[in-house]
Amino acid sequence: MRIWLDDVRPMPPGFDAHALTAADAIRWLTTGSVKFISLDHDLGSEDDQETGYFVASWIEVAAHNGWIPALEWAIHSANPVGRKNMEMALQKAKHYWNSGR
């Protein structure tokens, strides 16, 4: 499954599901069937739990704990600070998957 996380941009071709919220994305991630996710950072809320970074951090924890299989990702956010933070979390997730943690 290929997930597009964005509350504004329409889902482009090649994706299977459009997550409008962090909770939507995490719900799909918990199924273990997500192979790819593309993340936006700003999801239209001031709530820290409603950002792409929250999802990326959840992926990092899930990778560390073995809750989900390895997946690929892209970041399509225009927020430079959010992009950097998400990249750092996802790189840590990749490290956990590669090290067998």
Long-range contacts (C-beta under 8 A, 24 or more apart in sequence): 1-28, 1-31, 1-33, 1-34, 1-35, 1-36, 2-34, 2-35, 2-36, 2-37, 2-38, 3-28, 3-29, 3-34, 3-36, 3-37, 3-38, 4-37, 4-38, 5-37, 5-38, 5-39, 5-40, 5-43, 5-52, 5-55, 6-38, 6-40, 6-43, 6-76, 7-40, 7-43, 7-44, 8-40, 8-44, 9-40, 9-76, 21-50, 22-49, 22-50, 22-51, 22-52, 22-54, 22-55, 22-58, 25-55, 26-55, 26-58, 29-55, 29-58, 29-59, 29-62, 29-68, 30-67, 30-68, 32-68, 32-69, 34-68, 34-71, 35-71, 35-72, 36-71, 36-72, 36-73, 36-74, 37-71, 37-72, 37-73, 37-74, 38-73, 38-74, 38-75, 38-76, 39-73, 39-74, 39-75, 39-76, 39-77, 39-86, 40-75, 40-76, 40-77, 41-75, 41-77, 41-79, 41-82, 41-83, 41-85, 41-86, 42-77, 42-79, 42-82, 51-82, 52-77, 52-82, 52-86, 53-82, 53-85, 53-86, 53-89, 56-85, 56-86, 56-89, 56-90, 56-93, 57-89, 59-89, 59-90, 59-93, 60-89, 60-90, 60-92, 60-93, 60-96, 62-93, 63-92, 63-93, 63-94, 63-96, 63-97, 63-101, 64-92, 64-93, 64-96, 64-101, 66-101, 69-97, 70-94, 70-97
